[in-house]
Amino acid sequence: MVLLGPYEIREQLEAQHQLKVSHGCIKCILKAQGWSMRKPAKVLPIGESPSRREQFRIIIYLIGLFEQMGDNPILSIDTKKKEPLGTLTRNYPPAGPKRRTSCGL
């Protein structure tokens, strides 16, 4: 199995064969040949958090306090903490800046 993205392929072509090819052109060639980047498989059940009910009790309690105080705005914002999810993610190197390229394919 090869885990190379267009940037890594470009770097290897330059290092091993002294060929200068843009990563966008490599993406076009790979796509034309039917290749694509793999996405994380979501096959593991995540389950529920044991503290989920307690989290909502705290939120309801705080909403009640703010309502009693008067003219306080109450905002509910659902956020997700960015953290590694073990087997649910793959650690690919960060992508470079996006640029439009044309390779004629």
Residue pairs with C-beta under 8 A, 6 or more apart in sequence:
3 92
4 12
5 23
5 37
5 92
5 93
5 95
6 23
6 24
6 26
6 27
6 30
7 23
7 93
7 95
7 96
8 93
9 23
9 26
10 21
10 22
10 23
10 26
13 19
13 21
14 20
22 101
22 103
23 96
23 101
24 99
24 100
24 101
24 102
24 103
25 101
25 103
27 101
28 101
28 102
28 103
28 104
28 105
29 103
29 105
30 36
31 105
32 105
38 90
40 88
40 89
40 90
42 88
44 87
44 88
49 55
59 76
63 74
66 72
66 74
67 74
84 91
